[in-house]
Amino acid sequence: HQVREQLLQLLSSKNEYIRVNCRNFWCDLKRLSISSNHRLIALVDQLYSIKTENEYLNYCTNFLLERTTHNPDYNRFIFENPLDKCIFQEFPLVCNWRQQHRTYMTSLFTLQSQITNDPVNTNIITMDPVHFMQTLTENNDKIEQQQ
């Protein structure tokens, strides 16, 4: 267990030589599968440690993305022309998307509050999440003070 902890800590070493060798150790097919879904499960089961929790996301995503280098399309360019030689057009961007999609933004938990008729735990929910309304009344304050 202590060796595993030390190997996980070495994945975040400042020394590049140590970091690369440790990464190669973990990337071995005996430890991490080629299959992405099996690799993800192994990353959670084998490579998570409380001691390296702050670095976990960093090396975990690197191990997941490492599989992309084995894809035949990896060295293929995404765009046929370099971006500095492309001609760009202005695109009008609508900034008031909340106003346009107000009805679609209603949360599902509002249905639960409509079903619940308990006056003590009633939630007042607005359609627009930017505006807030008072949810406590004088009656609720008196009930809480009595408890």
C-alpha positions as CSV (number, residue, x, y, z in Angstrom):
1,H,0.0,0.0,0.0
2,Q,2.8,2.4,0.8
3,V,4.6,1.7,-2.5
4,R,1.4,2.5,-4.4
5,E,1.1,5.8,-2.4
6,Q,4.7,6.7,-3.3
7,L,4.2,5.8,-7.0
8,L,1.1,8.0,-7.1
9,Q,3.0,10.9,-5.5
10,L,5.8,10.5,-8.0
11,L,3.3,11.2,-10.8
12,S,3.4,14.8,-9.7
13,S,7.1,15.0,-9.2
14,K,8.9,18.2,-10.3
15,N,11.6,16.0,-11.9
16,E,10.4,15.3,-15.4
17,Y,12.5,12.1,-15.8
18,I,10.9,10.6,-12.6
19,R,7.4,11.8,-13.7
20,V,7.7,10.2,-17.2
21,N,9.0,6.9,-15.9
22,C,6.3,6.7,-13.2
23,R,3.7,7.5,-15.8
24,N,5.1,4.8,-18.1
25,F,4.9,2.4,-15.2
26,W,1.2,3.1,-14.6
27,C,0.4,3.0,-18.3
28,D,1.6,-0.6,-18.6
29,L,-1.2,-2.8,-20.0
30,K,-1.0,-4.9,-16.8
31,R,-2.1,-1.9,-14.8
32,L,-4.3,0.2,-17.1
33,S,-6.4,-1.3,-19.8
34,I,-6.5,-0.1,-23.4
35,S,-10.3,0.1,-23.3
36,S,-11.4,3.5,-22.2
37,N,-14.2,2.3,-19.9
38,H,-12.0,-0.3,-18.2
39,R,-9.3,2.3,-17.9
40,L,-11.7,4.8,-16.2
41,I,-12.7,2.2,-13.7
42,A,-9.1,1.3,-13.0
43,L,-8.2,5.0,-12.5
44,V,-10.9,5.3,-9.8
45,D,-10.1,1.9,-8.2
46,Q,-6.3,2.0,-8.3
47,L,-5.0,5.5,-8.8
48,Y,-7.1,7.4,-6.3
49,S,-5.6,8.1,-2.9
50,I,-6.4,10.6,-0.2
51,K,-2.8,11.6,0.0
52,T,-2.7,12.6,-3.7
53,E,-6.2,13.9,-4.0
54,N,-5.1,17.4,-5.0
55,E,-3.1,16.0,-8.0
56,Y,-5.6,13.2,-8.8
57,L,-7.6,15.2,-11.4
58,N,-4.4,16.2,-13.2
59,Y,-2.9,12.8,-13.6
60,C,-6.2,11.0,-14.1
61,T,-7.2,13.1,-17.1
62,N,-3.7,12.6,-18.5
63,F,-4.1,8.9,-18.3
64,L,-7.5,9.1,-20.0
65,L,-6.3,11.4,-22.8
66,E,-3.2,9.3,-23.3
67,R,-5.4,6.8,-25.1
68,T,-6.1,9.3,-27.9
69,T,-2.5,9.2,-29.0
70,H,-3.1,5.6,-30.2
71,N,-5.9,6.6,-32.5
72,P,-5.0,6.7,-36.2
73,D,-6.5,10.2,-36.5
74,Y,-4.3,11.6,-33.7
75,N,-1.8,13.1,-36.1
76,R,-4.4,14.3,-38.6
77,F,-5.0,18.1,-38.6
78,I,-8.4,19.2,-37.3
79,F,-8.6,22.0,-39.8
80,E,-7.4,21.8,-43.4
81,N,-5.9,25.3,-43.2
82,P,-4.0,26.9,-40.3
83,L,-6.1,29.3,-38.3
84,D,-3.9,32.3,-39.1
85,K,-4.7,31.8,-42.8
86,C,-8.5,31.5,-42.4
87,I,-11.0,34.1,-43.2
88,F,-13.4,34.8,-40.2
89,Q,-16.8,36.3,-40.3
90,E,-18.5,38.2,-37.6
91,F,-21.2,36.2,-35.9
92,P,-24.0,37.9,-34.0
93,L,-24.2,36.5,-30.5
94,V,-27.4,36.7,-28.6
95,C,-26.6,37.7,-25.0
96,N,-30.1,37.6,-23.5
97,W,-30.6,33.8,-23.8
98,R,-32.4,33.7,-20.4
99,Q,-35.2,35.8,-21.7
100,Q,-35.6,33.7,-24.8
101,H,-35.6,30.4,-23.0
102,R,-37.3,31.3,-19.8
103,T,-40.0,28.6,-20.0
104,Y,-37.4,25.9,-20.7
105,M,-35.4,26.8,-17.6
106,T,-38.0,25.7,-15.0
107,S,-36.4,23.2,-12.7
108,L,-38.1,19.9,-12.1
109,F,-38.0,20.3,-8.3
110,T,-40.6,23.0,-8.7
111,L,-43.1,20.2,-9.3
112,Q,-42.3,18.7,-6.0
113,S,-43.0,22.0,-4.2
114,Q,-46.3,22.3,-6.0
115,I,-47.3,18.8,-4.7
116,T,-46.2,19.5,-1.1
117,N,-48.8,21.4,0.8
118,D,-46.9,21.6,4.1
119,P,-47.1,25.3,5.1
120,V,-43.9,25.0,7.3
121,N,-41.7,23.8,4.4
122,T,-43.2,25.7,1.5
123,N,-40.6,26.9,-1.0
124,I,-41.3,29.9,-3.1
125,I,-39.5,29.4,-6.4
126,T,-39.1,31.9,-9.2
127,M,-39.0,31.2,-12.9
128,D,-35.9,33.4,-13.4
129,P,-33.0,32.2,-11.2
130,V,-31.5,35.7,-11.1
131,H,-34.3,37.1,-9.0
132,F,-35.0,35.9,-5.5
133,M,-38.0,36.2,-3.4
134,Q,-38.4,36.0,0.4
135,T,-39.2,32.5,1.4
136,L,-39.7,33.0,5.2
137,T,-42.8,34.6,6.6
138,E,-43.6,35.8,10.1
139,N,-45.4,32.5,10.7
140,N,-42.4,30.5,9.8
141,D,-40.1,32.6,12.0
142,K,-42.5,32.1,15.0
143,I,-42.5,28.3,14.4
144,E,-38.7,28.2,14.3
145,Q,-38.4,30.2,17.5
146,Q,-40.7,27.8,19.3
147,Q,-38.6,24.8,18.3
